């Protein structure tokens, strides 16, 4: 009985989180950033990884709330702990570059692995690089090749040289300087939505001229795409959706 009650509570919290996100996205689309931040907070406090991730960016950009990098960092960590792939990728990049904390290659590798397990193809590519460079993990041509091939299979444009045993082995042997740049700087919110709209138009889900505003027409197109792809239908505009759109034919 206790297990059933706990499961029921978890479902209730997830429903609360999803409803709050829906409200937040609508508010954001109308540029009511205060209402959007409040709704994202409700989702975040209900344990929603996406809500935590978005609340982090609201604090980082000062939209609807006072700009606060400490709060932004706290919510990004919570989103990563919740298993949200984009948050784990972001924390991985920060750990590599020492943004907001000391450089920690081992932590970066752990974050990237979590993001890759969530099917983030850029994190897969990063893991390949980490194994080439021996940064945070042992230099290992076999592991590097495995991650590069997985990234390619998920749609990341991996250089042909890095998809062969000989090419990767040569890179590992050369022991390149372990300096990793940001292969995917997080898109600002409007740029992300604009790119999603462009992809929807390309795939035959017309939303009109991409304007970076996730209104009702954009949401309807997203939901239609998600249904057609057998994805969870939530209408969210995030990096995971963008990556799915790019992979679609």
C-alpha positions as CSV (number, residue, x, y, z in Angstrom):
1,X,0.0,0.0,0.0
2,X,2.8,2.4,0.9
3,X,4.5,1.7,-2.5
4,X,1.2,2.5,-4.3
5,X,0.8,5.7,-2.3
6,X,4.4,6.8,-3.1
7,X,3.9,6.0,-6.8
8,X,0.7,8.0,-6.8
9,X,2.4,11.0,-5.2
10,X,5.1,10.9,-7.8
11,X,2.6,10.9,-10.6
12,X,0.8,13.8,-9.0
13,X,4.0,15.8,-8.8
14,X,4.8,15.1,-12.4
15,X,1.3,16.2,-13.5
16,X,1.8,19.4,-11.5
17,X,5.2,20.0,-13.1
18,X,3.9,19.4,-16.6
19,X,0.9,21.8,-16.1
20,X,3.2,24.5,-14.7
21,X,5.5,24.1,-17.7
22,X,2.5,24.5,-20.1
23,X,1.5,27.7,-18.3
24,X,5.1,29.0,-18.3
25,X,5.6,28.4,-22.0
26,X,2.4,30.3,-22.8
27,X,3.4,33.2,-20.5
28,X,6.9,33.3,-22.1
29,X,5.3,33.4,-25.6
30,X,3.4,36.5,-24.6
31,X,6.6,38.0,-23.0
32,X,5.1,37.9,-19.5
33,X,8.4,36.8,-18.0
34,X,7.3,37.3,-14.4
35,X,4.4,34.9,-14.8
36,X,6.7,32.5,-16.8
37,X,9.3,32.5,-14.0
38,X,6.7,31.9,-11.4
39,X,5.3,28.9,-13.3
40,X,8.7,27.5,-14.1
41,X,9.4,27.7,-10.3
42,X,6.3,25.7,-9.5
43,X,7.5,23.0,-12.0
44,X,11.0,23.2,-10.6
45,X,9.8,22.8,-7.0
46,X,7.7,19.8,-8.1
47,X,10.9,18.2,-9.2
48,X,10.6,18.9,-13.0
49,X,14.0,18.8,-14.6
50,X,12.9,21.0,-17.5
51,X,11.4,23.5,-15.2
52,X,14.6,23.6,-13.1
53,X,16.6,24.1,-16.2
54,X,14.5,26.9,-17.5
55,X,14.3,28.6,-14.1
56,X,18.1,28.5,-14.1
57,X,18.2,30.4,-17.4
58,X,15.6,32.9,-16.2
59,X,17.9,33.8,-13.3
60,X,21.0,33.8,-15.5
61,X,19.3,36.2,-18.0
62,X,17.3,38.2,-15.4
63,X,14.0,37.5,-17.1
64,X,11.0,37.8,-14.8
65,X,13.3,37.6,-11.8
66,X,16.3,39.6,-10.6
67,X,19.5,38.4,-12.2
68,X,21.2,36.0,-9.8
69,X,24.1,33.8,-10.9
70,X,24.1,31.9,-7.6
71,X,20.4,31.0,-8.0
72,X,21.0,30.1,-11.7
73,X,23.9,27.8,-10.7
74,X,21.8,26.1,-7.9
75,X,18.8,25.4,-10.2
76,X,21.1,24.1,-13.0
77,X,22.7,21.7,-10.6
78,X,19.2,20.5,-9.5
79,X,18.2,20.0,-13.1
80,X,21.3,18.0,-13.7
81,X,20.6,15.9,-10.6
82,X,17.1,15.4,-11.9
83,X,18.6,13.8,-15.0
84,X,17.7,16.5,-17.6
85,X,20.2,16.0,-20.4
86,X,20.7,19.6,-21.4
87,X,21.5,20.5,-17.8
88,X,24.1,17.8,-17.5
89,X,25.7,18.9,-20.7
90,X,25.8,22.5,-19.4
91,X,27.4,21.4,-16.1
92,X,29.9,19.3,-18.1
93,X,30.9,22.3,-20.2
94,X,31.2,24.5,-17.1
95,X,33.3,21.9,-15.3
96,X,35.7,21.7,-18.3
97,X,36.1,25.5,-18.5
98,X,35.9,26.3,-14.8
99,X,32.8,28.5,-15.2
100,X,31.2,29.1,-11.8
101,X,33.5,26.6,-10.2
102,X,37.0,25.2,-10.4
103,X,38.0,23.2,-13.5
104,X,37.1,19.6,-12.8
105,X,37.7,17.2,-15.7
106,X,36.5,14.1,-13.8
107,X,33.2,15.8,-12.9
108,X,32.9,17.0,-16.5
109,X,33.2,13.5,-17.8
110,X,30.6,12.3,-15.4
111,X,28.2,15.0,-16.4
112,X,28.8,14.3,-20.1
113,X,28.1,10.6,-19.6
114,X,24.8,11.4,-17.9
115,X,23.8,13.7,-20.8
116,X,24.9,11.1,-23.4
117,X,22.8,8.5,-21.7
118,X,19.9,10.9,-22.1
119,X,20.7,10.7,-25.9
120,X,22.4,14.1,-26.2
121,X,24.5,13.7,-29.3
122,X,26.8,16.6,-28.5
123,X,27.7,15.1,-25.2
124,X,28.5,11.9,-27.0
125,X,30.9,13.8,-29.2
126,X,32.4,15.4,-26.2
127,X,32.9,12.0,-24.5
128,X,34.8,10.9,-27.6
129,X,37.1,14.0,-27.4
130,X,37.6,13.4,-23.7
131,X,38.8,9.8,-24.4
132,X,41.1,11.1,-27.2
133,X,42.6,13.8,-24.9
134,X,42.6,11.7,-21.7
135,X,40.7,14.5,-20.0
136,X,38.8,13.3,-16.9
137,X,39.0,9.7,-18.3
138,X,41.7,7.4,-19.5
139,X,42.9,8.0,-23.1
140,X,41.2,5.2,-25.0
141,X,40.9,5.0,-28.8
142,X,38.3,2.3,-28.6
143,X,36.0,4.3,-26.3
144,X,36.6,7.4,-28.3
145,X,35.6,5.7,-31.5
146,X,32.5,4.2,-29.9
147,X,31.2,7.6,-28.7
148,X,32.1,9.3,-32.0
149,X,30.1,6.7,-33.9
150,X,27.2,7.0,-31.5
151,X,27.2,10.8,-31.9
152,X,27.2,10.4,-35.7
153,X,24.3,7.9,-35.5
154,X,22.3,10.4,-33.5
155,X,22.8,13.2,-36.1
156,X,26.0,15.0,-34.9
157,X,28.3,16.0,-37.8
158,X,31.4,14.1,-36.8
159,X,34.5,14.4,-39.0
160,X,35.1,11.3,-41.1
161,X,38.6,11.0,-39.7
162,X,37.1,10.4,-36.3
163,X,34.9,7.5,-37.5
164,X,37.8,5.1,-38.3
165,X,40.0,3.1,-36.0
166,X,43.1,4.4,-37.7
167,X,42.0,8.0,-37.5
168,X,41.1,7.9,-33.8
169,X,44.2,5.9,-32.9
170,X,46.4,8.5,-34.6
171,X,44.7,11.3,-32.6
172,X,45.2,9.5,-29.3
173,X,48.8,8.7,-30.1
174,X,49.5,12.4,-31.0
175,X,48.3,13.3,-27.5
176,X,46.8,16.7,-28.5
177,X,46.7,19.4,-25.9
178,X,43.6,18.9,-23.8
179,X,41.8,22.1,-24.5
180,X,38.1,21.8,-25.2
181,X,36.0,24.7,-26.4
182,X,32.3,24.9,-26.2
183,X,31.0,22.9,-29.1
184,X,27.5,24.0,-28.5
185,X,27.0,27.3,-26.7
186,X,23.5,27.3,-25.2
187,X,21.2,29.1,-27.4
188,X,19.3,32.1,-25.9
189,X,15.6,31.4,-25.6
190,X,14.5,33.4,-28.7
191,X,17.2,31.9,-30.9
192,X,16.3,28.4,-29.8
193,X,12.6,28.9,-30.6
194,X,13.4,30.6,-34.0
195,X,15.5,27.6,-35.0
196,X,12.8,25.2,-33.9
197,X,10.3,27.1,-36.0
198,X,12.6,26.9,-39.0
199,X,12.9,23.2,-38.7
200,X,9.1,22.8,-38.3
201,X,8.6,24.7,-41.6
202,X,11.2,22.5,-43.3
203,X,9.4,19.4,-42.2
204,X,6.0,20.5,-43.4
205,X,4.6,21.8,-40.1
206,X,4.0,25.4,-41.1
207,X,4.3,28.1,-38.4
208,X,4.9,31.1,-40.6
209,X,8.0,33.3,-40.4
210,X,10.3,32.2,-37.5
211,X,10.0,35.0,-34.9
212,X,11.3,33.3,-31.8
213,X,7.9,33.4,-30.1
214,X,6.4,30.1,-29.1
215,X,2.8,30.9,-29.6
216,X,-0.2,28.6,-30.0
217,X,0.5,27.9,-33.7
218,X,4.1,26.9,-32.9
219,X,2.9,24.7,-30.0
220,X,0.3,23.0,-32.2
221,X,2.9,22.3,-34.8
222,X,5.3,20.9,-32.2
223,X,2.6,18.6,-30.8
224,X,1.7,17.4,-34.3
225,X,5.4,16.6,-34.9
226,X,5.8,14.8,-31.6
227,X,2.7,12.7,-32.3
228,X,3.9,11.7,-35.7
229,X,7.3,10.7,-34.3
230,X,5.9,8.7,-31.4
231,X,7.4,11.1,-28.9
232,X,5.9,12.3,-25.7
233,X,3.5,15.1,-26.6
234,X,4.3,18.1,-24.4
235,X,4.7,21.0,-26.8
236,X,8.0,22.1,-25.2
237,X,10.6,24.1,-26.9
238,X,13.9,22.8,-25.8
239,X,17.2,21.4,-27.1
240,X,15.9,17.9,-27.2
241,X,13.1,18.9,-29.5
242,X,15.5,20.8,-31.7
243,X,17.8,17.8,-32.0
244,X,14.8,15.5,-32.9
245,X,13.7,18.0,-35.6
246,X,17.2,18.0,-37.1
247,X,17.3,14.2,-37.3
248,X,13.8,14.0,-38.9
249,X,13.5,13.7,-42.7
